[in-house]
Amino acid sequence: MHGLMMDTPLVISSILRHAERNYGGREIVSVTADNPRHRYRYSDLCRRTRQLANALDKCALARGDRVATLAWNDYRHLEAYYAIGGAGYVCHTINPRLFAEQIVFIINHAADRILLTDPLFLPLLEKIAGKIGCIERYVVLTDDSHMPATTLKNAMSYESFIGSESESYEWPALDEKDAVALCYTSGTTGDPKGVLYNHRSTVLHAYAGIAPDVLNLSNRDCVLPVVPLFHVNAWGIPYSALMVGAKLVFPGPKMGDGETLYALMEGEDVTLSLGVPTVWMALLQYTEKAGKRLNKLQRTVIGGAAVPESMIRAFRDRHGVVVHQGWGMTEMSPLGTLNSLKAGMQEWPADDILRLQTKAGRGIYGVELRIVDDEQNELPWDGKAYGALQVRGPWICSDYFKLDGSAGAHTADGWFDTGDVATIDPDGFLAITDRTKDVIKSGGEWISSIQVENIAMGHPGVREAAVIGVPHAKWTERPLLVVVAAEGAKLDRDQMLAWFDGKIARWWLPDDVVFVDSIPHTATGKVKKIDLRRQFANYTLPTSPADF
Ligand code: AMP
């Protein structure tokens, strides 16, 4: 027997309607290419989103057609999110940090028809325009007075595209399983793969995100997402924030700039900010150098890569800011786990809490986790056994766009294989030890590069560190530590290795240390180990390591 409840579809236009009715006066502040501090209100967002939806409807698009964005975080990009998806099209967010060939690949693969772009990306687009013939119209996210001259086909400014459109719009009644957004993974091998979110997954994910043990998001918050709108829906913030009516602050093209981030956080009373560890390095460095303290920020959610203990400590001790580590993936919308304390844990000694905070966190309701061995046997949640991490849930991809199961990313019993290796402790806290491909296999045992990196980054003279396996005749592979020294620091190999004394098992100790000027990163801010391994593929370790 079915229950007797309404079958209201979970679609993103319902979030917009709710936001307008309940929080029309809430502010959205943006840095844009044409305005250093643009301000408007939720009511303006909703009105202009309807104008954009009307403009898109006039472009003879069919339901499900892809409209792409190549843009930083600002109010116009947010309008695009809601107008494109809400009107029944698919918002394909493109990461401008990808290589030009990858951008060409994904635009053609997605068969995008319209491209909304920041003016800053016009030179890039003009270079590749001949290879992306599927784009029929370019809409430049600015007004006529700031519109640069361009050779792009049917280019017009965003403000003139929407300017004469009606402010009323009837959002179509969509099926909640209709696609709403598309984001390509920035995988380090092979072609990028498209993850196609639907309305239902997006709404459920955003709903889960606001819970107290997840982002703990409320109307009283002011949120600054440094995580880009072009990367996995900015971790759901565009939807979660509008559900609760939080104030939003967007850093536009300045998201890597510590000074701007600091000014926005202090000036706009930001309580919560989210981003990958590399961004926070820039902010912490800026505050350190300028002798400034973050007075308004209460918490940061950091994910996308392992968070070093030293970073959590710096936020805690110098700024009184609590770091919540999160783990997720493009394929997971992205939220999977979030690190928040369980009952009783707040009584723990401060350093025990700190150690716990270096873990990726606990599974969010809606995401089932399991770790398995090579034979797919489930491993215990004892904090020691490590295995392939698999997930299942309503906001996790069931396949990749147009790949029809050929990616082989799912198990026979329907779980998604994340490609991460992890432990889970009895309290349910997940710790990522490596990507499967980055694991260092020494003498048949695994060394967690993430744990070794974490310790290295705790050294005050280290700006960034990465550990990779290099071939070794006896042990198959041994760890090599690659270090970028902090400004002014004088570090040598022996000092660096001595830092590990008593902190890790002897056989985990890197065999050598190399100092470099910079470590390569992916377009989403992760250390690009594949490049490092290539760079040091023929590296000869200095001495044969002692028997352990
Ligand atoms: P992406 O799809 O680009 O967001 O990348 C997802 C991958 O980032 C995951 O599969 C992990 O390998 C890595 N990742 C995300 N969060 C964390 C974390 N907290 N600790 C370690 N790795 C992480």
Boltz pocket constraint, residues with backbone or C-beta under 6 A from the ligand:
constraints:
  - pocket:
      binder: B
      contacts: [[A, 185], [A, 186], [A, 232], [A, 302], [A, 303], [A, 304], [A, 305], [A, 306], [A, 307], [A, 325], [A, 326], [A, 327], [A, 328], [A, 329], [A, 330], [A, 331], [A, 334], [A, 360], [A, 418], [A, 419], [A, 420], [A, 432], [A, 434], [A, 435], [A, 524]]
      max_distance: 6.0
